[in-house]
Amino acid sequence: MKITKRQLRKLIKESVDDGRPIEGEGDDMYREKFISLITAGDLASAEMLAESLGIDLFPMVAYNVNTVKAVLAPLLGDRKIEDYLYAVADGSFYEAAFFPTLLQSLQSFPSLCAGMKYDETIRLINGDPENYQYYADAEMGIGMTYQSSITDGRTMKHVVKDWLIAILFLKLESMHKSGRYSSISEMLSMMSGK
């Protein structure tokens, strides 16, 4: 008689049940619930549930673009993004290329970059292990939209917002890897300066 891994896990769980899911099982079992809570704006409940189950919530946030946006987009205000884009437009028409100006101007808007200076932002971008592909995809989106904004008159605001979220995600990921923070909420609080 053969037994599947799932059946073996269940048998082991039943024999040594201490109330916690077996490693890997909890992630799949509760993934949809976590995603639902986070995208609905209830990060606190998701964190409490994850803590009670002994599950690291960060990977669940990181592997879903909707949860990344739900967690990080509130750090960005539309008006601040517009002000930032005006500063970039002023600095890139005559003096420098668009993308370098986008990066250089960012440090003048600390609420959009978690207070990071230019060098720290560049270090995060260059050190991105690309486990999640958010930054690479967002930068590619900027390039494609930049071309079409000149030819078709489209706005760059939404892709710049996605790019800013990707930069904030790199910061969040580096904070998580450091092991100094107990929750995503704590990291977000540090990033927003609260």
Sequence and secondary structure as in RCSB ss.txt:
>XXXX:A:sequence
MKITKRQLRKLIKESVDDGRPIEGEGDDMYREKFISLITAGDLASAEMLAESLGIDLFPMVAYNVNTVKAVLAPL
LGDRKIEDYLYAVADGSFYEAAFFPTLLQSLQSFPSLCAGMKYDETIRLINGDPENYQYYADAEMGIGMTYQSSI
TDGRTMKHVVKDWLIAILFLKLESMHKSGRYSSISEMLSMMSGK
>XXXX:A:secstr
    HHHHHHHHHHHS  SS  TTHHHHHHHHHHHHHHHTT HHHHHHHHHHHT  SHHHHHT HHHHHHHHGGG
  HHHHHHHHHHHHHHHTTTS HHHHHHHHHTT GGGTTT  HHHHHHHHHT   SS HHHHHHHHHHHHHHHHH
HH    HHHHHHHHHHHHHHHHHHHHHHT  S HHHHHHHHHT 
